[in-house]
Protein backbone atom coordinates (compact mmCIF):
# COMPACT_ATOMS: atom_id res chain seq x y z
CA UNK A 1 0.00 0.00 0.00
CA UNK A 2 1.46 3.38 -0.97
CA UNK A 3 2.75 5.45 1.95
CA UNK A 4 0.53 8.44 1.13
CA UNK A 5 -2.55 6.15 1.38
CA UNK A 6 -1.48 5.02 4.84
CA UNK A 7 -0.99 8.63 5.91
CA UNK A 8 -4.41 9.59 4.56
CA UNK A 9 -6.02 6.65 6.41
CA UNK A 10 -4.24 7.57 9.64
CA UNK A 11 -5.31 11.20 9.28
CA UNK A 12 -8.91 10.11 8.72
CA UNK A 13 -8.86 7.82 11.79
CA UNK A 14 -7.35 10.58 13.90
CA UNK A 15 -10.11 12.93 12.75
CA UNK A 16 -12.82 10.33 13.43
CA UNK A 17 -11.36 9.58 16.84
CA UNK A 18 -11.31 13.28 17.81
CA UNK A 19 -14.89 13.74 16.57
CA UNK A 20 -16.13 10.70 18.52
CA UNK A 21 -14.34 11.75 21.72
CA UNK A 22 -15.93 15.18 21.54
CA UNK A 23 -19.31 13.61 20.69
CA UNK A 24 -19.24 11.28 23.71
CA UNK A 25 -18.57 14.21 26.06
CA UNK A 26 -21.13 16.49 24.40
CA UNK A 27 -23.83 13.81 24.38
CA UNK A 28 -23.14 12.82 28.00
CA UNK A 29 -23.25 16.44 29.13
CA UNK A 30 -26.68 16.76 27.49
CA UNK A 31 -28.05 13.58 29.01
CA UNK A 32 -28.30 11.72 25.68
CA UNK A 33 -27.09 8.46 27.17
CA UNK A 34 -27.94 6.02 24.36
CA UNK A 35 -26.29 8.23 21.72
CA UNK A 36 -23.24 8.65 23.97
CA UNK A 37 -23.04 4.87 24.31
CA UNK A 38 -23.17 4.43 20.51
CA UNK A 39 -20.44 7.03 19.96
CA UNK A 40 -18.23 5.45 22.66
CA UNK A 41 -18.60 1.99 21.11
CA UNK A 42 -17.56 3.36 17.71
CA UNK A 43 -14.63 5.17 19.32
CA UNK A 44 -13.28 2.00 20.88
CA UNK A 45 -14.09 -0.01 17.76
CA UNK A 46 -12.09 2.26 15.47
CA UNK A 47 -9.10 0.59 13.84
CA UNK A 48 -5.81 1.24 15.62
CA UNK A 49 -3.43 3.88 14.39
CA UNK A 50 -0.61 6.07 15.60
CA UNK A 51 -1.52 7.89 18.79
CA UNK A 52 -1.11 11.57 19.37
CA UNK A 53 2.35 12.62 20.44
CA UNK A 54 1.24 13.39 24.01
CA UNK A 55 -0.14 9.89 24.56
CA UNK A 56 3.27 8.31 25.08
CA UNK A 57 4.25 4.66 24.63
CA UNK A 58 6.05 3.89 27.89
CA UNK A 59 5.32 0.53 29.52
CA UNK A 60 6.43 1.77 32.94
CA UNK A 61 3.87 1.25 35.80
CA UNK A 62 1.63 4.26 36.29
CA UNK A 63 1.04 6.26 39.45
CA UNK A 64 -2.49 5.93 40.90
CA UNK A 65 -2.64 9.73 40.99
CA UNK A 66 -2.71 9.85 37.18
CA UNK A 67 -6.21 10.56 35.93
CA UNK A 68 -5.97 8.56 32.70
CA UNK A 69 -3.18 6.15 31.80
CA UNK A 70 -3.27 6.49 28.03
CA UNK A 71 -5.45 7.67 25.20
CA UNK A 72 -6.65 4.09 24.62
CA UNK A 73 -7.63 3.83 28.27
CA UNK A 74 -9.33 7.21 28.06
CA UNK A 75 -11.48 5.85 25.25
CA UNK A 76 -12.29 2.73 27.27
CA UNK A 77 -13.21 4.99 30.18
CA UNK A 78 -15.64 6.94 27.99
CA UNK A 79 -17.24 3.66 26.88
CA UNK A 80 -17.45 2.35 30.45
CA UNK A 81 -19.00 5.64 31.61
CA UNK A 82 -21.65 5.33 28.89
CA UNK A 83 -22.48 1.80 30.11
CA UNK A 84 -22.48 3.04 33.70
CA UNK A 85 -24.93 5.84 32.91
CA UNK A 86 -27.31 3.24 31.46
CA UNK A 87 -27.00 1.08 34.62
CA UNK A 88 -25.08 -1.63 32.75
CA UNK A 89 -22.66 -1.98 35.63
CA UNK A 90 -21.11 -5.34 34.76
CA UNK A 91 -20.42 -4.20 31.20
CA UNK A 92 -18.76 -1.08 32.59
CA UNK A 93 -16.56 -3.15 34.91
CA UNK A 94 -15.65 -5.54 32.08
CA UNK A 95 -14.71 -2.66 29.77
CA UNK A 96 -12.23 -1.48 32.43
CA UNK A 97 -10.83 -4.89 33.35
CA UNK A 98 -7.24 -3.84 32.48
CA UNK A 99 -7.50 -0.21 33.58
CA UNK A 100 -4.45 1.17 35.39
CA UNK A 101 -5.34 4.85 35.86
CA UNK A 102 -7.01 6.07 39.03
CA UNK A 103 -10.29 7.06 37.34
CA UNK A 104 -10.56 3.79 35.42
CA UNK A 105 -9.84 1.61 38.45
CA UNK A 106 -12.31 3.51 40.60
CA UNK A 107 -15.10 3.27 38.02
CA UNK A 108 -14.47 -0.47 37.66
CA UNK A 109 -14.61 -1.06 41.42
CA UNK A 110 -17.66 1.17 41.83
CA UNK A 111 -19.41 -0.59 38.93
CA UNK A 112 -18.76 -3.98 40.55
CA UNK A 113 -20.09 -2.67 43.87
CA UNK A 114 -23.28 -1.32 42.27
CA UNK A 115 -23.73 -4.51 40.22
CA UNK A 116 -23.64 -6.45 43.48
CA UNK A 117 -26.08 -4.05 45.12
CA UNK A 118 -28.42 -4.32 42.14
CA UNK A 119 -28.36 -8.12 42.27
CA UNK A 120 -28.91 -8.04 46.03
CA UNK A 121 -32.01 -5.87 45.53
CA UNK A 122 -33.29 -8.30 42.89
CA UNK A 123 -32.79 -11.27 45.23
CA UNK A 124 -34.56 -9.43 48.04
CA UNK A 125 -37.50 -8.76 45.72
CA UNK A 126 -37.55 -12.44 44.77
CA UNK A 127 -37.54 -13.40 48.46
CA UNK A 128 -40.42 -11.06 49.20
CA UNK A 129 -42.51 -12.45 46.36
CA UNK A 130 -41.54 -16.07 47.05
CA UNK A 131 -42.84 -18.68 49.42
CA UNK A 132 -41.23 -17.36 52.61
CA UNK A 133 -43.95 -14.80 53.25
CA UNK A 134 -47.11 -13.36 51.79
CA UNK A 135 -46.92 -12.58 48.06
CA UNK A 136 -45.49 -9.15 47.51
CA UNK A 137 -44.68 -8.68 51.18
CA UNK A 138 -42.08 -6.05 52.01
CA UNK A 139 -41.73 -7.26 55.57
CA UNK A 140 -39.26 -9.71 57.11
CA UNK A 141 -35.47 -9.52 57.13
CA UNK A 142 -33.92 -10.25 53.72
CA UNK A 143 -31.15 -12.83 53.44
CA UNK A 144 -29.56 -11.63 50.18
CA UNK A 145 -26.11 -10.02 50.17
CA UNK A 146 -23.71 -8.33 47.77
CA UNK A 147 -21.55 -11.17 46.42
CA UNK A 148 -18.85 -8.82 45.06
CA UNK A 149 -17.86 -7.43 48.47
CA UNK A 150 -15.08 -9.95 49.34
CA UNK A 151 -13.43 -9.52 45.91
CA UNK A 152 -13.63 -5.74 46.14
CA UNK A 153 -12.20 -5.72 49.66
CA UNK A 154 -9.28 -7.88 48.56
CA UNK A 155 -8.52 -5.72 45.50
CA UNK A 156 -8.87 -2.41 47.34
CA UNK A 157 -6.71 -3.61 50.23
CA UNK A 158 -4.01 -4.82 47.82
CA UNK A 159 -4.13 -1.54 45.89
CA UNK A 160 -3.85 0.49 49.08
CA UNK A 161 -0.86 -1.49 50.33
CA UNK A 162 0.99 -1.52 46.98
CA UNK A 163 0.69 1.81 45.21
CA UNK A 164 -1.92 3.53 47.35
CA UNK A 165 -5.45 4.82 46.71
CA UNK A 166 -6.77 8.28 46.04
CA UNK A 167 -9.65 9.83 48.03
CA UNK A 168 -12.27 8.13 45.87
CA UNK A 169 -10.67 4.72 46.31
CA UNK A 170 -10.52 5.15 50.08
CA UNK A 171 -14.20 6.17 50.06
CA UNK A 172 -15.26 3.06 48.16
CA UNK A 173 -13.10 0.89 50.43
CA UNK A 174 -14.85 2.43 53.44
CA UNK A 175 -18.29 1.66 51.97
CA UNK A 176 -17.28 -1.94 51.23
CA UNK A 177 -15.94 -2.38 54.78
CA UNK A 178 -19.15 -0.91 56.18
CA UNK A 179 -21.21 -3.41 54.20
CA UNK A 180 -18.94 -6.18 55.49
CA UNK A 181 -19.75 -5.07 59.07
CA UNK A 182 -16.24 -3.82 59.87
CA UNK A 183 -17.08 -0.32 61.21
CA UNK A 184 -13.68 0.48 62.77
CA UNK A 185 -11.78 -0.19 59.54
CA UNK A 186 -14.51 1.59 57.57
CA UNK A 187 -14.08 4.73 59.70
CA UNK A 188 -10.32 4.70 59.09
CA UNK A 189 -10.82 4.40 55.32
CA UNK A 190 -13.43 7.17 55.25
CA UNK A 191 -11.18 9.47 57.28
CA UNK A 192 -8.44 8.90 54.71
CA UNK A 193 -10.97 9.68 51.97
CA UNK A 194 -12.08 13.04 53.41
CA UNK A 195 -8.48 13.98 54.13
CA UNK A 196 -7.45 13.27 50.53
CA UNK A 197 -10.55 14.80 48.91
CA UNK A 198 -12.47 17.07 51.32
CA UNK A 199 -15.35 17.85 48.93
CA UNK A 200 -16.46 14.20 48.74
CA UNK A 201 -19.62 14.76 50.80
CA UNK A 202 -20.80 11.14 50.53
CA UNK A 203 -17.71 10.11 52.49
CA UNK A 204 -18.54 12.61 55.24
CA UNK A 205 -22.14 11.38 55.59
CA UNK A 206 -21.00 7.74 55.63
CA UNK A 207 -18.46 8.67 58.33
CA UNK A 208 -21.21 10.29 60.38
CA UNK A 209 -23.39 7.18 60.18
CA UNK A 210 -20.52 5.13 61.62
CA UNK A 211 -19.72 7.54 64.46
CA UNK A 212 -21.67 6.70 67.61
CA UNK A 213 -21.86 8.62 70.88
CA UNK A 214 -19.61 6.05 72.56
CA UNK A 215 -16.88 6.36 69.90
CA UNK A 216 -13.70 8.39 70.42
CA UNK A 217 -13.75 11.87 68.82
CA UNK A 218 -12.66 11.82 65.19
CA UNK A 219 -9.46 13.54 64.11
CA UNK A 220 -10.92 15.56 61.25
CA UNK A 221 -8.83 17.24 58.54
CA UNK A 222 -8.43 21.01 58.69
CA UNK A 223 -10.95 22.00 56.01
CA UNK A 224 -14.05 24.19 55.76
CA UNK A 225 -16.12 21.09 54.91
CA UNK A 226 -15.60 19.90 58.49
CA UNK A 227 -17.98 22.65 59.65
CA UNK A 228 -20.75 21.15 57.50
CA UNK A 229 -19.88 17.70 58.85
CA UNK A 230 -20.13 18.79 62.50
CA UNK A 231 -23.54 20.35 61.86
CA UNK A 232 -24.70 17.20 60.05
CA UNK A 233 -23.35 15.02 62.87
CA UNK A 234 -25.25 17.10 65.45
CA UNK A 235 -28.48 16.52 63.50
CA UNK A 236 -27.80 12.78 63.26
CA UNK A 237 -27.09 12.61 67.01
CA UNK A 238 -30.40 14.43 67.72
CA UNK A 239 -28.49 17.31 69.29
CA UNK A 240 -30.86 19.66 67.51
CA UNK A 241 -30.15 22.81 69.53
CA UNK A 242 -26.45 22.55 68.61
CA UNK A 243 -27.36 21.77 65.00
CA UNK A 244 -29.46 24.94 64.78
CA UNK A 245 -26.58 27.00 66.16
CA UNK A 246 -24.07 25.49 63.71
CA UNK A 247 -26.30 25.83 60.67
CA UNK A 248 -27.19 29.42 61.53
CA UNK A 249 -23.47 30.24 61.65
CA UNK A 250 -22.99 28.49 58.28
CA UNK A 251 -25.88 30.48 56.84
CA UNK A 252 -23.88 33.68 57.34
CA UNK A 253 -21.22 32.52 54.86
CA UNK A 254 -23.54 30.43 52.65
CA UNK A 255 -26.77 32.50 52.61
CA UNK A 256 -28.08 31.00 49.35
CA UNK A 257 -27.25 27.35 50.13
CA UNK A 258 -30.44 25.30 49.82
CA UNK A 259 -28.72 22.48 51.70
CA UNK A 260 -28.01 24.65 54.74
CA UNK A 261 -31.54 26.09 54.68
CA UNK A 262 -33.17 22.65 54.45
CA UNK A 263 -31.00 21.23 57.25
CA UNK A 264 -31.85 24.21 59.45
CA UNK A 265 -35.54 23.56 58.81
CA UNK A 266 -35.01 19.87 59.71
CA UNK A 267 -33.25 20.81 62.96
CA UNK A 268 -36.16 23.11 63.86
CA UNK A 269 -38.56 20.24 63.14
CA UNK A 270 -36.59 17.93 65.42
CA UNK A 271 -36.88 20.57 68.16
CA UNK A 272 -40.66 20.46 67.55
CA UNK A 273 -40.58 24.13 66.59
CA UNK A 274 -43.10 23.36 63.88
CA UNK A 275 -44.06 26.92 63.05
CA UNK A 276 -40.48 28.03 62.35
CA UNK A 277 -39.70 24.78 60.48
CA UNK A 278 -42.80 25.16 58.32
CA UNK A 279 -41.89 28.73 57.46
CA UNK A 280 -38.38 27.69 56.38
CA UNK A 281 -39.65 24.80 54.25
CA UNK A 282 -42.14 27.12 52.55
CA UNK A 283 -39.36 29.61 51.80
CA UNK A 284 -37.33 26.76 50.29
CA UNK A 285 -40.20 25.66 48.06
CA UNK A 286 -40.84 29.25 46.99
CA UNK A 287 -37.21 29.47 45.85
CA UNK A 288 -37.10 25.99 44.32
CA UNK A 289 -40.68 24.77 43.66
CA UNK A 290 -39.57 21.46 42.10
CA UNK A 291 -37.40 20.43 45.05
CA UNK A 292 -38.38 17.07 46.56
CA UNK A 293 -35.47 16.57 48.96
CA UNK A 294 -36.83 16.72 52.51
CA UNK A 295 -40.39 17.36 51.37
CA UNK A 296 -41.56 14.30 53.35
CA UNK A 297 -40.46 16.07 56.54
CA UNK A 298 -42.44 19.16 55.50
CA UNK A 299 -45.49 16.92 55.00
CA UNK A 300 -45.00 15.55 58.53
CA UNK A 301 -45.25 19.11 59.87
CA UNK A 302 -48.46 19.75 57.92
CA UNK A 303 -49.80 16.42 59.20
CA UNK A 304 -49.07 17.26 62.84
CA UNK A 305 -50.61 20.74 62.44
CA UNK A 306 -53.60 19.19 60.59
CA UNK A 307 -53.31 21.57 57.64
CA UNK A 308 -55.26 19.45 55.16
CA UNK A 309 -55.48 22.06 52.43
CA UNK A 310 -51.74 22.73 52.34
CA UNK A 311 -50.95 19.01 52.54
CA UNK A 312 -53.32 18.34 49.63
CA UNK A 313 -51.67 21.08 47.54
CA UNK A 314 -48.22 19.70 48.41
CA UNK A 315 -49.24 16.17 47.41
CA UNK A 316 -50.54 17.38 44.03
CA UNK A 317 -47.35 19.38 43.45
CA UNK A 318 -45.08 16.42 44.29
CA UNK A 319 -47.02 14.02 42.05
CA UNK A 320 -46.88 16.46 39.13
CA UNK A 321 -43.12 16.93 39.66
CA UNK A 322 -42.15 13.25 39.98
CA UNK A 323 -44.72 10.72 41.16
CA UNK A 324 -42.07 7.98 41.32
CA UNK A 325 -39.90 9.59 43.96
CA UNK A 326 -40.13 8.00 47.45
CA UNK A 327 -40.56 11.46 48.98
CA UNK A 328 -43.62 12.12 46.78
CA UNK A 329 -45.16 8.78 47.78
CA UNK A 330 -44.66 9.59 51.48
CA UNK A 331 -46.34 12.98 51.07
CA UNK A 332 -49.38 11.33 49.44
CA UNK A 333 -49.36 8.67 52.17
CA UNK A 334 -49.41 11.36 54.86
CA UNK A 335 -52.32 13.06 53.10
CA UNK A 336 -54.41 9.87 53.12
CA UNK A 337 -53.44 9.18 56.73
CA UNK A 338 -54.67 12.63 57.77
CA UNK A 339 -57.97 11.85 56.02
CA UNK A 340 -58.22 8.60 57.98
CA UNK A 341 -57.75 6.41 54.87
CA UNK A 342 -55.05 4.26 56.47
CA UNK A 343 -55.21 1.43 53.90
CA UNK A 344 -54.48 3.89 51.09
CA UNK A 345 -51.71 5.45 53.16
CA UNK A 346 -50.07 2.03 53.56
CA UNK A 347 -50.33 1.51 49.79
CA UNK A 348 -48.33 4.68 49.11
CA UNK A 349 -45.72 3.96 51.79
CA UNK A 350 -45.24 0.50 50.26
CA UNK A 351 -44.85 2.15 46.86
CA UNK A 352 -42.13 4.38 48.30
CA UNK A 353 -40.32 1.29 49.59
CA UNK A 354 -40.53 -0.43 46.21
CA UNK A 355 -38.75 2.61 44.78
CA UNK A 356 -36.17 2.67 47.59
CA UNK A 357 -36.17 -0.23 50.05
CA UNK A 358 -33.93 1.76 52.43
CA UNK A 359 -36.09 4.88 52.58
CA UNK A 360 -36.23 5.22 56.35
CA UNK A 361 -39.16 7.60 56.63
CA UNK A 362 -41.47 5.24 54.72
CA UNK A 363 -40.76 2.28 57.04
CA UNK A 364 -41.50 4.35 60.15
CA UNK A 365 -44.64 5.96 58.73
CA UNK A 366 -45.91 2.59 57.51
CA UNK A 367 -45.41 1.23 61.03
CA UNK A 368 -47.58 4.07 62.36
CA UNK A 369 -50.32 3.18 59.86
CA UNK A 370 -50.26 -0.49 60.84
CA UNK A 371 -50.68 0.57 64.47
CA UNK A 372 -53.76 2.57 63.43
CA UNK A 373 -55.06 -0.51 61.59
CA UNK A 374 -54.41 -2.67 64.70
CA UNK A 375 -52.04 -4.87 62.66
CA UNK A 376 -49.40 -5.09 65.37
CA UNK A 377 -47.33 -7.86 63.74
CA UNK A 378 -46.85 -5.83 60.57
CA UNK A 379 -46.14 -2.70 62.63
CA UNK A 380 -43.37 -4.48 64.56
CA UNK A 381 -41.80 -5.73 61.30
CA UNK A 382 -41.87 -2.24 59.76
CA UNK A 383 -40.33 -0.60 62.82
CA UNK A 384 -37.65 -3.30 63.02
CA UNK A 385 -36.66 -2.71 59.40
CA UNK A 386 -36.38 1.02 60.20
CA UNK A 387 -33.97 0.48 63.11
CA UNK A 388 -31.93 -1.97 61.02
CA UNK A 389 -31.45 0.80 58.44
CA UNK A 390 -30.70 3.45 61.06
CA UNK A 391 -30.30 2.52 64.72
CA UNK A 392 -30.50 6.26 65.55
CA UNK A 393 -34.13 6.54 64.40
CA UNK A 394 -35.83 7.26 67.71
CA UNK A 395 -39.29 7.28 66.07
CA UNK A 396 -38.97 3.61 65.16
CA UNK A 397 -37.80 2.65 68.68
CA UNK A 398 -40.67 4.68 70.13
CA UNK A 399 -43.09 2.98 67.72
CA UNK A 400 -41.88 -0.45 68.83
CA UNK A 401 -42.50 0.57 72.44
CA UNK A 402 -46.02 1.74 71.62
CA UNK A 403 -46.79 -1.47 69.73
CA UNK A 404 -45.66 -3.72 72.59
CA UNK A 405 -47.60 -1.55 75.00
CA UNK A 406 -50.73 -2.20 72.91
CA UNK A 407 -49.90 -5.90 73.13
CA UNK A 408 -49.83 -5.55 76.96
CA UNK A 409 -46.14 -6.47 77.12
CA UNK A 410 -44.77 -3.66 79.32
CA UNK A 411 -41.28 -5.15 79.83
CA UNK A 412 -40.68 -5.24 76.06
CA UNK A 413 -42.22 -1.79 75.68
CA UNK A 414 -39.95 -0.43 78.41
CA UNK A 415 -36.86 -1.82 76.65
CA UNK A 416 -37.70 0.00 73.42
CA UNK A 417 -38.75 3.21 75.17
CA UNK A 418 -35.34 3.24 76.88
CA UNK A 419 -33.69 3.06 73.45
CA UNK A 420 -35.76 6.02 72.26
CA UNK A 421 -35.06 8.00 75.44
CA UNK A 422 -31.30 7.43 75.11
CA UNK A 423 -31.48 9.02 71.65
CA UNK A 424 -33.81 11.87 72.72
CA UNK A 425 -33.13 12.56 76.43
CA UNK A 426 -34.58 16.08 76.12
CA UNK A 427 -37.94 14.90 74.67
CA UNK A 428 -40.66 14.81 77.32
CA UNK A 429 -42.72 12.29 75.33
CA UNK A 430 -40.02 9.63 75.74
CA UNK A 431 -39.94 10.08 79.51
CA UNK A 432 -43.74 10.01 79.76
CA UNK A 433 -43.83 6.77 77.78
CA UNK A 434 -41.26 5.15 80.09
CA UNK A 435 -43.15 6.37 83.13
CA UNK A 436 -46.36 4.83 81.78
CA UNK A 437 -44.65 1.43 81.59
CA UNK A 438 -43.33 1.77 85.13
CA UNK A 439 -46.88 2.56 86.29
CA UNK A 440 -48.17 -0.62 84.64
CA UNK A 441 -45.43 -2.53 86.45
CA UNK A 442 -46.45 -0.87 89.78
CA UNK A 443 -43.04 0.76 90.15
CA UNK A 444 -44.22 4.16 91.32
CA UNK A 445 -40.85 5.54 92.38
CA UNK A 446 -39.34 5.03 88.91
CA UNK A 447 -42.51 6.40 87.30
CA UNK A 448 -42.28 9.57 89.42
CA UNK A 449 -38.62 10.03 88.46
CA UNK A 450 -39.47 9.73 84.76
CA UNK A 451 -42.35 12.20 85.01
CA UNK A 452 -40.04 14.66 86.77
CA UNK A 453 -37.61 14.34 83.83
CA UNK A 454 -40.49 14.99 81.44
CA UNK A 455 -41.50 18.05 83.47
CA UNK A 456 -37.97 19.45 83.20
CA UNK A 457 -37.97 18.94 79.42
CA UNK A 458 -40.91 21.17 78.49
CA UNK A 459 -43.87 18.82 78.75
CA UNK A 460 -46.18 20.79 76.45
CA UNK A 461 -49.11 18.37 76.73
CA UNK A 462 -49.16 18.56 80.53
CA UNK A 463 -49.10 14.76 80.88
CA UNK A 464 -46.36 14.85 83.52
CA UNK A 465 -48.23 17.31 85.78
CA UNK A 466 -51.42 15.21 85.69
CA UNK A 467 -49.67 11.89 86.28
CA UNK A 468 -47.41 13.24 89.04
CA UNK A 469 -50.48 14.61 90.81
CA UNK A 470 -52.20 11.22 90.60
CA UNK A 471 -49.13 9.32 91.80
CA UNK A 472 -48.58 11.64 94.76
CA UNK A 473 -52.29 11.41 95.60
CA UNK A 474 -52.08 7.59 95.57
CA UNK A 475 -49.04 7.85 97.86
CA UNK A 476 -51.06 10.01 100.29
CA UNK A 477 -48.90 13.10 99.61
CA UNK A 478 -51.83 15.47 99.10
CA UNK A 479 -49.82 18.70 99.29
CA UNK A 480 -47.53 17.56 96.48
CA UNK A 481 -50.51 16.33 94.49
CA UNK A 482 -52.32 19.67 94.91
CA UNK A 483 -49.25 21.55 93.68
CA UNK A 484 -49.07 19.55 90.45
CA UNK A 485 -52.83 19.74 89.90
CA UNK A 486 -52.59 23.53 90.19
CA UNK A 487 -49.77 23.62 87.63
CA UNK A 488 -51.78 21.42 85.30
CA UNK A 489 -54.84 23.68 85.59
CA UNK A 490 -52.71 26.78 84.95
CA UNK A 491 -51.17 25.16 81.86
CA UNK A 492 -54.59 24.16 80.48
CA UNK A 493 -55.92 27.67 81.05
CA UNK A 494 -52.90 29.18 79.28
CA UNK A 495 -53.70 26.96 76.28
CA UNK A 496 -57.37 27.97 76.36
CA UNK A 497 -58.68 24.57 77.54
CA UNK A 498 -61.64 25.35 79.80
CA UNK A 499 -63.26 21.89 79.92
CA UNK A 500 -62.21 18.27 80.08
CA UNK A 501 -62.33 15.20 82.28
CA UNK A 502 -58.79 15.71 83.62
CA UNK A 503 -59.53 19.36 84.39
CA UNK A 504 -62.65 18.37 86.36
CA UNK A 505 -60.63 15.74 88.22
CA UNK A 506 -57.98 18.32 89.16
CA UNK A 507 -60.51 20.93 90.30
CA UNK A 508 -62.46 18.41 92.39
CA UNK A 509 -59.28 17.29 94.18
CA UNK A 510 -58.18 20.90 94.74
CA UNK A 511 -61.62 21.80 96.13
CA UNK A 512 -61.47 18.88 98.57
CA UNK A 513 -57.85 19.64 99.52
CA UNK A 514 -58.51 23.34 100.13
CA UNK A 515 -61.53 22.45 102.30
CA UNK A 516 -59.47 19.99 104.34
CA UNK A 517 -56.72 22.58 104.92
CA UNK A 518 -59.24 25.25 106.00
CA UNK A 519 -58.90 27.47 102.92
CA UNK A 520 -62.66 27.70 102.53
CA UNK A 521 -62.70 30.75 100.24
CA UNK A 522 -60.48 29.02 97.67
CA UNK A 523 -62.45 25.79 98.05
CA UNK A 524 -65.77 27.60 97.43
CA UNK A 525 -64.37 29.43 94.37
CA UNK A 526 -63.12 26.16 92.86
CA UNK A 527 -66.43 24.43 93.73
CA UNK A 528 -68.44 27.11 91.94
CA UNK A 529 -66.24 26.71 88.88
CA UNK A 530 -66.83 22.96 88.95
CA UNK A 531 -70.59 23.53 89.00
CA UNK A 532 -70.28 25.68 85.91
CA UNK A 533 -68.40 22.87 84.14
CA UNK A 534 -71.11 20.31 84.94
CA UNK A 535 -70.26 16.65 84.50
CA UNK A 536 -70.83 13.49 86.58
CA UNK A 537 -69.27 15.06 89.71
CA UNK A 538 -71.99 17.70 89.91
CA UNK A 539 -73.89 16.09 92.83
CA UNK A 540 -70.65 15.50 94.73
CA UNK A 541 -69.65 19.12 94.19
CA UNK A 542 -73.02 20.32 95.55
CA UNK A 543 -72.55 18.20 98.67
CA UNK A 544 -69.01 19.56 99.03
CA UNK A 545 -70.24 23.15 98.79
CA UNK A 546 -72.89 22.45 101.45
CA UNK A 547 -70.15 21.14 103.76
CA UNK A 548 -68.13 24.31 103.11
CA UNK A 549 -71.13 26.48 103.97
CA UNK A 550 -71.70 24.47 107.18
CA UNK A 551 -68.07 24.96 108.18
CA UNK A 552 -68.36 28.69 107.49
CA UNK A 553 -71.46 28.96 109.73
CA UNK A 554 -69.84 26.89 112.46
CA UNK A 555 -66.76 29.09 112.29
CA UNK A 556 -68.71 32.35 112.50
CA UNK A 557 -71.01 31.12 115.32
CA UNK A 558 -68.55 30.76 118.14
CA UNK A 559 -65.08 30.18 116.95
CA UNK A 560 -63.49 26.97 115.96
CA UNK A 561 -64.59 23.79 117.71
CA UNK A 562 -62.47 22.61 120.62
Steps between C-alpha positions, in 0.01 A plus 500: 500500500646838403629707792278799418192271525607387846549861607158596365339206685678592823393863464140391444505271807651776711224735385229240568646425841505870597142546376376196695679605820341843482162343415507267802567793735244728334230232498569401862489862613157532336363182652475314167621174649415256219665721236805542725520122534487456120773760445721342770463154345604637160793681661635183656419299188700727271799333337829565678738764377782719621409682819541868558846605607389577857362150555841342552598135455680423826427164663611624842244448786276801549441700816147467645485880509493512119150571375524300177779259410491534123282618217380142442402474865330838479285364219419188702408726791257695281340172389479369857345829616235469228417147622500624859255780421262240355531284816692229313742465788655164413569614144666812639720293732591261217594788269748618766640159592859605413474863610805638681411868547333622817172599331473173308572282803253690715221476242563126464486441876195723541325324210565161662367631832181635340455181295509306826256740664266473202506120513445508876190717450372257236550203734323684781206567268495132405501404869212734574291361216597138569370239737661632819228756564184644354519578127643843445581547867760763583535379856747255654879519502655427159777242472659620174845661499740669260716216365770735364599639841778248587665543157480878523643502852792284390576716194465831684716380789770379259488828307528703819799302625685497165470833323239672714147629436368846433212655699238330284660159544515543877132602498394189310716283727325654801156423353601140426634456855179647640294250302727223629419611858851625580416850634840580656690433177227678303543814713876497439450470123239777493725730703774443243247578226389836644860594572603429140190653338308727741212578261389135481184556706382138473809397696417750775140377535614136504754593770225662705282189480787295644580741784305416815481692827725243668773531234818703552495848340609495137820672392354702214709668229540877515248599232190719475293190415552381858262775616223350285587155635475609865159656436384185319635282782310708758177442305568126476571483875169682571691788657263735322571815702870474408409422139290817478788706638751349255277534196411859586872582512548325163211699356700820550766384252268291279177707496369350174583135578181295469672218688571717804147644494337156477717358780415798720131435436553131590676594825209730590260213428697269728471764774122489439508867404248423229404856417858611430578175313190538284591857414851396392373211287251732330778749425703215349213390277436859393863522386511152347142378434611169344717397795402164651791450740364515855144564386383194698610677819302809396195276450549363853475856634179564305366167628573584864346848460201345315529738205305288252478761227874567491579128520263433209665774291845362587398147400370621162819700442727204584306260276514744208876547553597132532243247618765226516717661764477341849457846653194566280346166600550581870332839459196335337502234773495769769209670324291181502597431861377845604170422325475175696547281189770285660484217243573746219777656707664158540474448123700817432761428768548154347539665160772723644681191629479328162678804357758506781500210746724699738284812515486534877207738528269264309571204732426707811186661358373163378550364852283784633226411250506133598458606863192700396370192316565284811737280296764478771707223337548703183571813706777322693657375174493849346654664806768230520599559138528873580741446791704255291548777242575765762540407866480874583137528385330572831154502336532133409617404852213703645258330259621157611438602861148617418423179311613275786306717741187435291583130522507535883869408516637781720849351551560491123346845462727636773809361324416682177395821675841503671665482157293796381570698818876443467482659154267785607568569871355852469164382355228491765294248301770234541508545877120493525491176302757338731311622804179346365671160481632534854145579616371182335774309681398666833841663537382840617837638606651449153183637339523817712866546404415470130212747525731746676743468206212565261399806703853640473500449122206723407204265526269697270207258528495519880506120535774509764313746726181290491675168559726635776193637677328161479807310620555732796129477584521118497804526729298716743716809432207737449701823519729386219202377301319834542807688377518300177124519445524879529782509244299280267194726529713810436654338191158400362367851557802651323420278200133601508369160618204578726338154512605138516488193720854551634426865577188401697702237686765758594247761614305248709818388679610861556156590639515208744862576595434870561198411717706254704775759558248767608534722192124523461496805271722327243303177538168681438640683194625173349169327587299768321720460194441125507124557505531715191688219323229244580585134456443184708656657813228764520310339792824441690600862446163620636547288812854636536377859476235430766774369731702817435200717586443299821863549600471873431190527724662293773808720483305826521270377782746464782847442381659179401390182675712382791 
